[in-house]
Amino acid sequence: MATVTAPSPRLTLPAPLKHQAVRKLLLLALAAAILVPLANARWSSGSWPDALTVDLTKPLTGASDWIIDNRDSHPLFLYFFGYLSNGVVLSVRAVYLVLLGAGWAGVTVAAGLLAWRAAGVKLALGTAAAFLACGLLGMWVPTMQTLALMVVAVLASVVVGAVLGLAAGLSDRLDRALRPVLDTMQVLPAFAYLLPVVLVFGIGVPAAVLATVVYAAPPMARLTALGLRGADQGVLEAADSLGATARQRLLTARLPLARRELLLGLNQTIMMALSMAVIASVIGAGGLGDRVYQALASVDVGAALAAGIPIVLLAVVLDRVTGAAGHGTGRTTRRATWAYALAAAVAVAVAGRLAGRLDWPDAWTVNFAEPVNRAVDWMTAHLYSGVPVVGGTADWAGHFTTWVLDPLRDGLQGLPWWAVLLLVAALAWPIGTWRTALTAVLAMAAIGVLGVWAPALDTLSQVLAAVAATLVLGIATGIAAARSDRFERLLRPVLDVFQTMPQFVYLIPVVALFGVGRAPAVAAAVVYALPAVVRITAQGLRQVDPAALESARSLGATPGQQLRQVQLPLARPALLLAVNQGVVLVLAVVIIGGLVGGGALGYDAVFGLAQGDLATGLVAGAAIVCLGLMLDRVTQPTERRARNGA
């Protein structure tokens, strides 16, 4: 008789170990149990060991000295950088002279007509009003200086970005090669761009324009490549079947199909160029940014705001016009209508010139700074420290620094260096792969190797505090906007204005309210990052499957239960994206906060630029890049990075 053998029982894992993230953490804990005692025995100090630090001061100082010594004699500078610098100066001067020659009336009418052709009558009137407001504030000439710089910088950025995007869109190999370069260009803080450019080109317009091109070209390159790679394959196959050459296929199929991405790239390039053109005022770019910078240096909030408002108006106008052109919401473009509009603008400019009315009349200027300064003085007397019981804004800033920033900084700096690396790995590995975790750990370790471990942890503490505040306020506001159409409509213009404001402008109100220090830098970062978090959260919640919500309602779920158990879980990808974008935007402004006493890496970058200290500035900039890379890997899951092609 055959015997029946019972199947051997299968080994089943406990329920917690079935989760991949838990298994990863257990493996990490096992590795830590082996490696930490070895690291502690070799380097007993909790701070980053000096033996693992590389001092770059001597080679970078040597490079800086060589550039300064050879800037006026070496052929590279005489026959390449010199011609490049002269070309930039002549281009900016030509545009500036054209704007001045057209006069305030000609420029205003030309801008209004351009907006009319791109986006209709409503935006044309708004554009004309924005330019008139620049004159009323007494900022017509600085506005024209900034606009001339912008025209040249944007044209150069678009050309460079389009060429790089074309190469990346047509070649997989070039796309892989350019991707890390573009990543570094976008993560590197603005001040880190300025220092090497100033060493090569000196203080002035050429350095400002070229730094702006480096900063603003990556969005155009990325979106051009995205548009070319996302072209409809059916259309391309049809072009191939008709015998089109590669060049014809590009010009007649790929580029027209990528029109929306190209115009979106133009929009993003303009916004980043304006932001950078303002920051470049610290190296002698002139214009509105220089007025803001000088006013901030003397804590003249009224003068800073008088120069900051035209910056915001320019940003809003340029954003709306290019955005409308990208979505095709303007009028149908006809050559005859363009000719009529150009003729009208020229006629107005000639009439103004014949009448001797090219300059903005002084009698039409409004003294805006004086009442603003009086309001600031009142706030300083009544809100800064004079509010009974609750205290003033200075007290709030002090308490925030004492109770949040100081403990967070001291806690991070008090951790052993290997504990920080383990914490980074523990955060990055569960949401990604081992490559993600390794990249994050190596980026954090590189900060220690550069010798700026303590300042980097100080900057990290500010970023974490700002991100926490941004997420609390942003997600709560986004939930409210997703649940109320009326609130969303009221909030939309506010978010539009805040998203188009350059980073530099955010420092003006926080200095008026909170003075200088780390707390104002955090406050500016929160305000800057908040609109993106609100928009992404609201959009994610609104895109939740209506069938899932209907099922929850049919089961008797309350609105609060629907939010907690259905909407928030299903909107998890959007919420994670909001966290990632909040981190990136906060880091950008916390660094600029070095101008208002933020300290840490931001101060090192500003100090290196002000003193021409290449070693200090570039090391701080490299550390900021590493910090941004680590935070990106920790907050962005692998599946989204794969979708984005990163």
C-alpha positions as CSV (number, residue, x, y, z in Angstrom):
1,M,0.0,0.0,0.0
2,A,1.3,3.4,-1.0
3,T,2.0,5.7,1.9
4,V,0.8,9.3,1.7
5,T,3.3,11.8,3.0
6,A,2.0,15.0,4.4
7,P,3.4,18.1,2.7
8,S,6.0,19.8,4.9
9,P,4.7,23.0,6.4
10,R,6.0,26.1,4.6
11,L,8.0,28.6,6.7
12,T,6.0,31.9,6.9
13,L,7.4,35.2,8.0
14,P,5.8,37.2,10.8
15,A,3.4,39.8,9.6
16,P,5.8,42.8,10.2
17,L,8.6,41.2,8.2
18,K,6.4,40.9,5.1
19,H,6.8,44.6,4.5
20,Q,9.8,45.4,2.4
21,A,10.6,48.6,4.2
22,V,10.8,46.7,7.6
23,R,13.2,44.2,6.1
24,K,15.4,46.9,4.7
25,L,15.5,48.6,8.1
26,L,16.4,45.3,9.8
27,L,19.2,44.8,7.4
28,L,20.4,48.4,8.0
29,A,20.3,47.8,11.8
30,L,22.4,44.6,11.3
31,A,24.9,46.5,9.3
32,A,25.0,49.3,11.8
33,A,25.6,46.8,14.7
34,I,28.7,45.6,12.9
35,L,30.1,48.9,11.5
36,V,29.3,51.4,14.2
37,P,31.6,49.8,16.9
38,L,34.4,49.8,14.3
39,A,33.8,53.4,13.4
40,N,33.5,54.4,17.1
41,A,36.8,52.6,17.9
42,R,38.6,54.3,15.0
43,W,37.1,57.8,15.3
44,S,35.8,58.2,18.9
45,S,34.8,61.8,18.4
46,G,31.2,62.5,17.7
47,S,32.0,65.3,15.2
48,W,33.3,64.6,11.7
49,P,36.9,63.4,12.0
50,D,39.7,65.6,10.7
51,A,41.3,62.6,9.2
52,L,38.5,62.3,6.7
53,T,38.5,65.9,5.8
54,V,40.1,67.3,2.6
55,D,41.3,70.9,2.8
56,L,40.6,72.6,-0.6
57,T,41.6,76.1,0.5
58,K,45.1,75.9,-1.0
59,P,44.2,74.7,-4.5
60,L,41.1,76.9,-4.8
61,T,43.0,79.9,-3.6
62,G,45.8,79.1,-6.1
63,A,43.2,78.9,-8.9
64,S,41.7,82.2,-7.8
65,D,45.1,83.9,-7.7
66,W,46.0,82.5,-11.1
67,I,42.8,83.9,-12.6
68,I,43.3,87.3,-11.1
69,D,46.9,87.4,-12.2
70,N,46.2,86.3,-15.8
71,R,42.8,88.0,-16.4
72,D,44.4,90.8,-18.4
73,S,47.1,89.0,-20.2
74,H,46.3,85.3,-20.9
75,P,45.1,84.6,-24.5
76,L,42.1,82.6,-23.0
77,F,40.8,85.8,-21.4
78,L,41.9,88.2,-24.1
79,Y,40.5,86.3,-27.1
80,F,37.6,84.3,-25.7
81,F,36.2,85.6,-22.4
82,G,37.1,89.2,-23.4
83,Y,35.1,89.0,-26.7
84,L,32.3,87.3,-24.9
85,S,32.2,90.0,-22.2
86,N,32.3,92.8,-24.8
87,G,29.5,91.1,-26.8
88,V,27.3,90.9,-23.7
89,V,28.0,94.6,-22.8
90,L,27.2,95.8,-26.3
91,S,24.0,93.7,-26.5
92,V,22.6,94.9,-23.1
93,R,23.6,98.5,-24.0
94,A,21.9,98.3,-27.4
95,V,18.6,97.0,-25.9
96,Y,18.8,99.6,-23.1
97,L,19.3,102.5,-25.6
98,V,16.4,101.2,-27.6
99,L,14.1,101.2,-24.6
100,L,15.2,104.7,-23.6
101,G,14.8,105.9,-27.1
102,A,11.3,104.6,-27.3
103,G,10.4,106.6,-24.2
104,W,8.0,105.6,-21.4
105,A,5.0,106.0,-23.7
106,G,6.5,103.9,-26.5
107,V,7.6,101.1,-24.2
108,T,4.2,101.0,-22.4
109,V,2.3,100.9,-25.7
110,A,4.6,98.3,-27.2
111,A,4.3,96.1,-24.1
112,G,0.5,96.5,-24.1
113,L,0.2,95.6,-27.8
114,L,2.5,92.5,-27.3
115,A,0.3,91.3,-24.4
116,W,-2.8,92.0,-26.5
117,R,-1.6,89.8,-29.4
118,A,-0.5,87.0,-27.0
119,A,-3.3,87.0,-24.5
120,G,-6.1,89.5,-25.3
121,V,-7.4,92.9,-24.1
122,K,-7.6,92.2,-20.4
123,L,-4.0,91.3,-20.0
124,A,-2.9,94.1,-22.3
125,L,-4.5,96.6,-20.0
126,G,-2.9,95.0,-17.0
127,T,0.5,95.1,-18.7
128,A,0.2,98.8,-19.5
129,A,-0.9,99.5,-15.9
130,A,2.1,97.5,-14.6
131,F,4.5,99.6,-16.6
132,L,2.8,102.8,-15.6
133,A,3.0,101.8,-12.0
134,C,6.8,101.4,-12.4
135,G,7.0,105.0,-13.5
136,L,4.7,106.2,-10.7
137,L,7.0,104.6,-8.1
138,G,10.0,106.5,-9.6
139,M,11.6,103.3,-10.9
140,W,11.3,103.7,-14.6
141,V,15.0,103.9,-15.4
142,P,15.9,100.9,-13.1
143,T,13.1,99.0,-14.6
144,M,14.5,99.6,-18.1
145,Q,17.9,98.5,-16.9
146,T,16.5,95.3,-15.5
147,L,14.4,94.7,-18.7
148,A,17.4,95.2,-20.9
149,L,19.4,92.7,-18.9
150,M,16.4,90.3,-19.0
151,V,16.0,90.5,-22.8
152,V,19.7,89.6,-23.4
153,A,19.8,86.9,-20.7
154,V,16.6,85.3,-21.7
155,L,17.5,85.1,-25.4
156,A,20.9,83.6,-24.6
157,S,19.3,81.2,-22.1
158,V,16.7,80.1,-24.6
159,V,19.3,79.5,-27.3
160,V,21.6,77.5,-25.0
161,G,18.7,75.6,-23.4
162,A,17.1,74.8,-26.8
163,V,20.4,73.5,-28.2
164,L,21.0,71.3,-25.2
165,G,17.4,70.1,-25.1
166,L,17.6,69.3,-28.8
167,A,20.7,67.2,-28.3
168,A,19.2,65.4,-25.3
169,G,15.8,64.9,-27.1
170,L,17.4,63.3,-30.1
171,S,20.1,61.2,-28.4
172,D,19.8,58.8,-25.5
173,R,23.5,59.0,-24.8
174,L,23.6,62.8,-24.6
175,D,20.4,62.7,-22.5
176,R,22.1,60.5,-19.9
177,A,25.3,62.6,-20.0
178,L,23.5,66.0,-19.7
179,R,21.1,64.9,-16.9
180,P,23.5,65.1,-14.0
181,V,24.9,68.4,-15.4
182,L,21.5,69.9,-15.5
183,D,20.7,68.5,-12.0
184,T,23.7,70.2,-10.6
185,M,23.0,73.5,-12.4
186,Q,19.5,73.6,-10.9
187,V,20.4,72.6,-7.4
188,L,23.5,74.8,-7.1
189,P,22.5,78.0,-5.2
190,A,22.5,81.3,-7.0
191,F,25.4,82.8,-5.0
192,A,27.6,79.9,-5.9
193,Y,27.2,80.8,-9.6
194,L,28.2,84.4,-9.0
195,L,31.6,83.8,-7.4
196,P,33.5,82.0,-10.3
197,V,31.8,84.2,-12.9
198,V,33.0,87.3,-11.0
199,L,36.5,86.0,-10.9
200,V,36.6,85.5,-14.7
201,F,34.6,88.5,-15.8
202,G,34.8,91.0,-12.9
203,I,32.0,93.0,-11.4
204,G,29.4,94.2,-13.8
205,V,26.8,93.3,-16.4
206,P,28.7,90.4,-18.2
207,A,29.1,88.4,-15.0
208,A,25.4,89.0,-14.2
209,V,24.2,88.0,-17.6
210,L,26.3,84.8,-17.9
211,A,25.4,83.7,-14.3
212,T,21.8,84.2,-15.3
213,V,22.2,82.1,-18.4
214,V,23.8,79.2,-16.4
215,Y,20.9,79.4,-13.9
216,A,18.0,79.8,-16.3
217,A,19.0,77.6,-19.2
218,P,18.3,74.1,-17.6
219,P,14.4,74.4,-17.6
220,M,14.4,75.2,-21.3
221,A,16.8,72.3,-21.9
222,R,14.7,69.8,-19.9
223,L,11.3,70.8,-21.3
224,T,12.7,70.9,-24.9
225,A,14.0,67.3,-24.5
226,L,10.7,66.3,-22.8
227,G,8.6,67.7,-25.7
228,L,10.8,66.1,-28.4
229,R,10.7,62.7,-26.6
230,G,7.0,62.9,-26.0
231,A,6.0,63.5,-29.6
232,D,3.2,61.3,-30.9
233,Q,4.8,58.2,-32.4
234,G,1.9,57.9,-34.9
235,V,2.7,61.3,-36.4
236,L,6.4,60.5,-36.6
237,E,5.7,57.2,-38.3
238,A,3.4,58.9,-40.8
239,A,6.2,61.4,-41.6
240,D,8.6,58.5,-42.1
241,S,6.2,56.8,-44.4
242,L,6.0,59.9,-46.6
243,G,9.8,59.8,-47.0
244,A,10.7,62.7,-44.8
245,T,14.3,63.1,-43.9
246,A,15.5,63.4,-40.3
247,R,15.7,67.2,-40.6
248,Q,12.2,67.5,-42.2
249,R,10.8,65.2,-39.5
250,L,12.3,67.5,-36.8
251,L,11.1,70.7,-38.4
252,T,7.6,69.6,-39.5
253,A,6.6,67.1,-36.9
254,R,8.6,67.0,-33.7
255,L,9.0,70.7,-33.0
256,P,5.4,71.6,-33.8
257,L,4.2,68.8,-31.6
258,A,6.5,70.0,-28.8
259,R,5.2,73.6,-29.0
260,R,3.5,73.6,-25.6
261,E,6.6,72.3,-23.8
262,L,8.8,74.8,-25.6
263,L,6.6,77.7,-24.6
264,L,6.4,76.4,-21.0
265,G,10.2,76.2,-21.1
266,L,10.3,79.8,-22.2
267,N,8.0,80.7,-19.3
268,Q,10.1,79.0,-16.7
269,T,13.3,80.4,-18.2
270,I,11.9,84.0,-18.0
271,M,10.9,83.5,-14.4
272,M,14.2,82.1,-13.3
273,A,16.2,84.7,-15.3
274,L,14.3,87.5,-13.6
275,S,14.9,85.9,-10.2
276,M,18.6,85.6,-11.0
277,A,18.9,89.0,-12.5
278,V,17.7,90.5,-9.2
279,I,20.2,88.4,-7.2
280,A,22.9,89.4,-9.6
281,S,22.6,92.9,-8.4
282,V,25.1,92.1,-5.7
283,I,27.8,92.0,-8.4
284,G,27.0,95.3,-10.1
285,A,24.1,94.3,-12.4
286,G,22.3,97.5,-11.6
287,G,18.6,98.0,-12.1
288,L,15.8,97.1,-9.7
289,G,17.8,94.4,-7.9
290,D,20.5,96.9,-7.0
291,R,17.9,99.2,-5.5
292,V,16.5,96.3,-3.4
293,Y,19.9,95.2,-2.3
294,Q,21.1,98.7,-1.3
295,A,17.8,99.3,0.6
296,L,18.1,96.0,2.4
297,A,21.7,96.8,3.4
298,S,20.5,100.0,5.0
299,V,17.2,98.4,6.3
300,D,15.2,100.9,4.4
301,V,12.0,98.9,3.9
302,G,10.2,101.6,2.0
303,A,12.8,102.0,-0.6
304,A,13.2,98.2,-0.9
305,L,9.4,97.8,-1.4
306,A,9.3,100.6,-3.9
307,A,11.9,98.7,-6.0
308,G,10.4,95.3,-5.2
309,I,6.9,96.1,-6.5
310,P,8.1,96.7,-10.1
311,I,10.0,93.3,-9.9
312,V,6.8,91.6,-8.9
313,L,4.8,93.4,-11.6
314,L,7.3,92.4,-14.3
315,A,7.2,88.8,-13.1
316,V,3.4,88.7,-13.1
317,V,3.2,90.3,-16.6
318,L,5.9,88.1,-18.1
319,D,4.4,85.0,-16.5
320,R,0.9,85.7,-17.7
321,V,1.9,86.7,-21.3
322,T,4.1,83.6,-21.9
323,G,1.7,81.3,-20.1
324,A,-1.2,82.5,-22.3
325,A,0.9,82.1,-25.4
326,G,1.8,78.6,-24.3
327,H,-1.9,77.6,-23.8
328,G,-3.0,79.3,-27.0
329,T,-5.5,81.5,-25.2
330,G,-4.6,84.7,-27.1
331,R,-5.8,86.1,-30.3
332,T,-5.2,84.4,-33.7
333,T,-1.8,85.7,-34.9
334,R,-1.8,87.4,-38.3
335,R,1.2,89.1,-39.9
336,A,-0.9,92.2,-40.9
337,T,-2.1,92.7,-37.3
338,W,1.5,92.4,-36.0
339,A,2.5,95.0,-38.5
340,Y,-0.3,97.3,-37.4
341,A,0.7,96.9,-33.7
342,L,4.3,97.6,-34.5
343,A,3.4,100.6,-36.5
344,A,1.3,101.9,-33.6
345,A,4.1,101.4,-31.1
346,V,6.6,103.2,-33.4
347,A,4.2,106.1,-33.9
348,V,3.7,106.6,-30.2
349,A,7.5,106.4,-29.6
350,V,8.2,109.0,-32.4
351,A,5.5,111.3,-31.1
352,G,7.0,111.1,-27.6
353,R,10.4,111.9,-29.0
354,L,9.2,114.9,-31.0
355,A,7.4,116.2,-27.9
356,G,10.5,115.7,-25.7
357,R,8.6,113.4,-23.4
358,L,11.0,110.4,-23.4
359,D,11.7,110.4,-19.6
360,W,9.1,109.8,-17.1
361,P,7.9,113.1,-15.7
362,D,9.0,113.8,-12.1
363,A,5.7,115.4,-11.3
364,W,4.0,112.0,-11.9
365,T,6.2,110.2,-9.3
366,V,4.6,109.1,-6.1
367,N,6.7,109.1,-2.9
368,F,6.0,105.5,-1.9
369,A,8.9,104.9,0.5
370,E,8.0,107.5,3.1
371,P,4.6,106.3,4.0
372,V,5.8,102.7,4.0
373,N,8.7,103.6,6.4
374,R,6.2,105.4,8.6
375,A,4.1,102.2,8.6
376,V,7.2,100.1,9.4
377,D,8.1,102.5,12.3
378,W,4.5,102.1,13.6
379,M,4.8,98.3,13.3
380,T,8.2,98.4,15.0
381,A,6.7,100.4,17.9
382,H,3.5,98.4,18.3
383,L,4.0,95.0,16.7
384,Y,7.7,94.4,16.9
385,S,7.9,94.3,20.7
386,G,5.0,96.3,22.0
387,V,2.0,93.8,21.9
388,P,0.8,93.0,25.4
389,V,0.4,89.4,26.6
390,V,1.2,87.7,23.3
391,G,4.4,89.7,22.7
392,G,5.6,91.2,19.4
393,T,7.0,89.7,16.2
394,A,10.5,90.1,17.6
395,D,9.5,88.0,20.6
396,W,8.0,85.4,18.4
397,A,11.2,85.3,16.3
398,G,13.3,85.0,19.5
399,H,11.1,82.2,20.9
400,F,11.1,80.3,17.6
401,T,14.9,80.5,17.6
402,T,15.2,79.5,21.3
403,W,12.6,76.8,21.3
404,V,12.9,75.3,17.8
405,L,16.0,76.3,15.8
406,D,18.5,76.1,18.6
407,P,17.5,72.7,20.0
408,L,17.2,71.3,16.5
409,R,20.6,72.5,15.5
410,D,22.2,71.4,18.8
411,G,20.6,68.0,18.5
412,L,21.9,67.5,14.9
413,Q,25.3,68.7,15.8
414,G,25.4,66.6,18.9
415,L,24.8,63.4,17.0
416,P,27.8,61.3,16.1
417,W,28.6,61.7,12.4
418,W,28.0,58.0,11.8
419,A,24.6,58.3,13.4
420,V,23.6,61.1,10.9
421,L,24.7,58.9,8.0
422,L,22.7,55.9,9.4
423,L,19.7,58.2,9.8
424,V,19.9,59.3,6.2
425,A,20.2,55.7,5.0
426,A,17.2,54.7,7.2
427,L,15.1,57.5,5.6
428,A,16.2,56.9,2.0
429,W,16.3,53.1,1.7
430,P,12.7,52.3,2.6
431,I,11.2,54.5,-0.1
432,G,13.9,53.7,-2.7
433,T,16.6,51.3,-3.7
434,W,20.0,50.7,-2.3
435,R,21.4,53.0,-4.9
436,T,19.1,55.8,-3.7
437,A,20.3,55.3,-0.1
438,L,23.9,55.1,-1.1
439,T,23.6,58.3,-3.1
440,A,22.1,60.1,-0.1
441,V,24.7,58.8,2.3
442,L,27.6,59.7,0.0
443,A,26.2,63.2,-0.6
444,M,26.0,63.7,3.2
445,A,29.5,62.2,3.7
446,A,30.9,64.6,1.0
447,I,29.8,67.5,3.2
448,G,32.0,66.2,6.0
449,V,34.9,65.6,3.6
450,L,34.6,69.3,2.5
451,G,35.1,70.4,6.1
452,V,31.7,72.1,6.6
453,W,29.9,69.5,8.7
454,A,28.8,71.8,11.5
455,P,27.5,74.7,9.2
456,A,25.7,72.2,7.0
457,L,23.9,70.7,10.0
458,D,23.0,74.3,11.0
459,T,21.5,74.9,7.5
460,L,19.8,71.5,7.7
461,S,18.1,72.5,11.0
462,Q,16.7,75.6,9.4
463,V,15.5,73.6,6.4
464,L,13.8,71.0,8.6
465,A,12.0,73.7,10.7
466,A,10.9,75.6,7.6
467,V,9.7,72.4,5.8
468,A,7.7,71.4,8.9
469,A,6.0,74.8,9.1
470,T,5.4,74.8,5.3
471,L,3.9,71.4,5.3
472,V,1.6,72.1,8.2
473,L,0.3,75.3,6.8
474,G,0.4,74.2,3.1
475,I,-1.4,70.9,3.5
476,A,-4.0,72.4,5.8
477,T,-4.6,75.2,3.3
478,G,-4.6,72.8,0.4
479,I,-7.2,70.6,2.0
480,A,-9.4,73.7,2.6
481,A,-8.9,74.8,-1.0
482,A,-9.8,71.3,-2.3
483,R,-13.0,71.2,-0.2
484,S,-14.3,74.7,-1.1
485,D,-14.5,76.1,-4.6
486,R,-15.1,79.6,-3.3
487,F,-12.0,79.5,-1.0
488,E,-10.0,78.1,-3.9
489,R,-11.0,81.0,-6.2
490,L,-10.2,83.5,-3.5
491,L,-6.8,81.9,-2.9
492,R,-5.8,81.5,-6.6
493,P,-4.7,85.2,-7.3
494,V,-2.8,85.3,-4.0
495,L,-0.9,82.1,-4.9
496,D,-0.2,83.4,-8.4
497,V,1.4,86.6,-7.0
498,F,3.5,84.7,-4.4
499,Q,4.7,82.1,-7.0
500,T,5.9,84.8,-9.4
501,M,7.7,86.9,-6.9
502,P,11.5,86.5,-7.1
503,Q,13.2,85.0,-4.0
504,F,15.0,88.2,-3.2
505,V,11.8,90.1,-2.6
506,Y,10.6,87.8,0.2
507,L,13.3,89.2,2.4
508,I,11.8,92.7,2.5
509,P,8.6,92.0,4.6
510,V,10.3,89.5,7.0
511,V,13.1,92.0,7.8
512,A,10.4,94.6,8.6
513,L,8.5,92.2,10.8
514,F,11.2,90.1,12.4
515,G,14.5,92.0,12.1
516,V,17.6,89.9,11.2
517,G,18.6,86.4,12.2
518,R,17.8,82.8,11.5
519,A,14.1,83.1,12.2
520,P,13.5,85.7,9.4
521,A,15.3,83.4,7.0
522,V,13.1,80.5,7.9
523,A,10.0,82.8,7.6
524,A,11.0,83.9,4.1
525,A,11.5,80.3,3.1
526,V,8.1,79.3,4.4
527,V,6.3,82.0,2.5
528,Y,8.3,81.2,-0.7
529,A,7.6,77.4,-0.6
530,L,4.0,77.6,0.6
531,P,2.2,78.3,-2.7
532,A,3.7,75.2,-4.4
533,V,2.7,72.9,-1.5
534,V,-0.8,74.4,-1.4
535,R,-1.3,73.9,-5.1
536,I,0.0,70.4,-5.3
537,T,-2.0,69.3,-2.3
538,A,-5.2,70.8,-3.6
539,Q,-4.7,69.3,-7.0
540,G,-3.9,65.8,-5.6
541,L,-7.0,65.8,-3.5
542,R,-9.2,67.0,-6.3
543,Q,-8.0,64.2,-8.6
544,V,-9.0,61.4,-6.2
545,D,-11.3,58.9,-8.0
546,P,-14.9,60.1,-7.5
547,A,-16.0,56.5,-7.4
548,A,-14.0,55.9,-4.2
549,L,-15.5,58.9,-2.5
550,E,-19.0,57.8,-3.6
551,S,-18.4,54.4,-2.1
552,A,-17.3,55.9,1.2
553,R,-20.4,58.2,1.3
554,S,-22.6,55.2,0.6
555,L,-21.1,53.4,3.6
556,G,-22.0,56.4,5.8
557,A,-18.5,57.9,6.1
558,T,-18.4,61.5,7.4
559,P,-16.5,64.2,5.5
560,G,-13.7,63.8,8.0
561,Q,-13.6,60.1,7.6
562,Q,-13.6,60.5,3.8
563,L,-10.6,62.8,4.0
564,R,-8.6,60.7,6.4
565,Q,-9.4,57.2,5.0
566,V,-9.9,57.9,1.3
567,Q,-8.6,61.2,0.0
568,L,-5.4,61.4,1.9
569,P,-4.3,57.8,1.2
570,L,-5.2,58.0,-2.5
571,A,-3.5,61.4,-2.8
572,R,-0.2,60.1,-1.3
573,P,1.9,60.5,-4.5
574,A,0.8,64.2,-4.7
575,L,1.5,64.7,-1.0
576,L,5.0,63.2,-1.3
577,L,5.6,65.5,-4.3
578,A,4.5,68.4,-2.2
579,V,7.1,67.4,0.5
580,N,9.8,67.1,-2.1
581,Q,9.0,70.5,-3.7
582,G,8.7,72.1,-0.3
583,V,12.2,70.9,0.6
584,V,13.8,72.1,-2.6
585,L,12.2,75.6,-2.5
586,V,12.9,76.0,1.2
587,L,16.6,75.2,0.7
588,A,16.8,77.9,-2.0
589,V,15.6,80.7,0.2
590,V,17.3,79.6,3.4
591,I,20.6,80.0,1.6
592,I,19.6,83.5,0.5
593,G,18.7,84.1,4.1
594,G,22.4,84.5,4.7
595,L,21.9,88.1,3.6
596,V,19.6,88.7,6.6
597,G,21.5,86.9,9.3
598,G,20.6,83.3,8.5
599,G,24.3,82.2,9.0
600,A,25.6,78.7,8.2
601,L,26.2,77.8,4.6
602,G,24.3,80.8,3.3
603,Y,26.6,83.1,5.2
604,D,29.6,81.3,3.8
605,A,28.3,81.7,0.2
606,V,27.5,85.4,0.7
607,F,30.9,86.0,2.5
608,G,32.8,84.2,-0.2
609,L,31.1,86.4,-2.9
610,A,31.6,89.6,-1.0
611,Q,35.3,89.0,-0.3
612,G,36.2,87.2,-3.5
613,D,37.1,84.2,-1.5
614,L,36.7,81.3,-4.0
615,A,37.6,78.6,-1.4
616,T,34.9,79.6,1.1
617,G,32.2,80.4,-1.5
618,L,32.7,77.3,-3.7
619,V,33.0,74.9,-0.8
620,A,29.8,76.3,0.7
621,G,28.1,76.0,-2.7
622,A,29.3,72.4,-3.2
623,A,28.0,71.5,0.3
624,I,24.6,73.1,-0.5
625,V,24.4,70.9,-3.7
626,C,25.2,67.8,-1.6
627,L,22.6,68.8,1.0
628,G,20.0,69.4,-1.7
629,L,20.8,66.0,-3.4
630,M,20.5,64.2,-0.1
631,L,17.2,65.8,0.7
632,D,15.9,65.1,-2.7
633,R,16.7,61.4,-2.4
634,V,15.2,61.2,1.0
635,T,11.9,62.8,0.1
636,Q,11.3,61.5,-3.5
637,P,10.3,57.9,-4.0
638,T,12.1,55.9,-6.6
639,E,9.0,55.3,-8.8
640,R,8.4,59.0,-9.2
641,R,12.1,59.6,-10.0
642,A,11.9,56.9,-12.7
643,R,8.8,58.6,-14.2
644,N,10.6,62.0,-14.2
645,G,13.6,60.5,-15.9
646,A,15.9,61.4,-13.0
